[in-house]
Amino acid sequence: MQGFEPLLLDLEAVRDDDHVLAIFRQRGCWGAIAKSNYAGLRFREPVYRTLRELAMSYFEHYYNPDGEKTLRCYSRPVNLRRFDDLQWMIAEADLWPIPDYLCQIAHTRLLASGRRLNRMDARLMAAGKVGAE
């Protein structure tokens, strides 16, 4: 409705929930819109040259309640037009085929397996929860 393709990008985590971004491309760069209770997992300006750069911009702010940094993978863009038969824009029914599809498609790893990560800084963790519902 805003003139962009209806694209989603799935961020996959360990010991945490996945996060889905509505992504868009402007002047050759990627940006994102997202809803989250964590302030650091919301909007991104379209300044990222690749989807990997965009996904990595969420890394430091993607953590679970135990303070573990949990982001590990990202999907390819998924165009919601493939779900037009569900009338996803106006449907009142649940749209479970969309998240089911996001969980089934291949994801690209962001980190080498076995890498040890530091826990979240307590101040950054607290800041991320400001405005949580």
Order of alpha helices (4+ residues) and beta strands (2+ residues): beta-beta-beta-beta-alpha-beta-beta-alpha-beta-alpha
